Amino acid sequence: MEPVTPKPPNRRERVRNATVAEIKAVARRQLTADGPLAISLRAIARDMGMSAPALYRYFPSLEALLVALCVDLYDELRAFMETACDELAEDDHIGRVLVAARSFRSWAVSHRPEFTLMFASVDLHHNTDSHLDPTAEPHAAATRFSQVFGRIFGELYRQTDEERGFPLPLPTVPPMSAELQGELMACSQTIGADVPMEFAYIFLTYWIRLYGVVAMEVYGQLPVVNHPDLLFNAMLAEMAAQLQVDITRWITPPTVG
């Protein structure tokens, strides 16, 4: 069977798509200028020369607009990380996970209002329906972003010791209930890290630490002010050492001269 060629949008659809894109662009300008609470449908309509009721034909509520904007931002961040990873060899999984971590931090600290909307919006991320339905946005977009890390980690685990160049010792984990083990496995599998429970635990604790230090830097709460990049590298090295992996060559700048 020949592949079905998608039908190009008609003129009405193109106009609608362009208007939706403009609405989100104006909302992002408001976000970057004054933070998430500054986004206003009425102000967007005024900037675009539209009436407020006309805007509701595109987004039924402010929350719907924020969800759509969040989806775009997660996809932008994911593409930024994947582009950085693609500069390395496909089998350099250690290098790729480190590049993913550093590009996540780089994007976050240079897009602080966007990061706040994506990761610190209680209304968007703790909505009951979104929490229960993994396909609901922006939860699904956040999962796609998380899969950048999860898939690389899973591929690293699945390499043989010869391919990887070193063995991966089984991590030591604290005692935990069967219920927690089940939740850890479900979480890691959702984000593409289909690995044994011990590695699922270590991966998720790594993500919590990675996100925590980045969030503290974004919100100006990190005690280290002058060299946050070096602290970040030191934390990456310490986490890698738990798996007996030396990442010095990936995080040490090359000597010049």
Secondary structure, 3 states (H helix, E strand, C coil): CCCCCCCCCCHHHHHHHHHHHHHHHHHHHHHHHHCHHHCCHHHHHHHHCCCHHHHCCCCCCHHHHHHHHHHHHHHHHHHHHHHHHCCCCCCCHHHHHHHHHHHHHHHHHHCHHHHHHHHCCHHHHCCHHHHHCCCCCCHHHHHHHHHHHHHHHHHHHHCCHHHHCCCCCCCCCCCCCHHHHHHHHHHHHHCCCCCCHHHHHHHHHHHHHHHHHHHHHHCCCCCCCCCHHHHHHHHHHHHHHCCCCCCHHHHCCCCCC
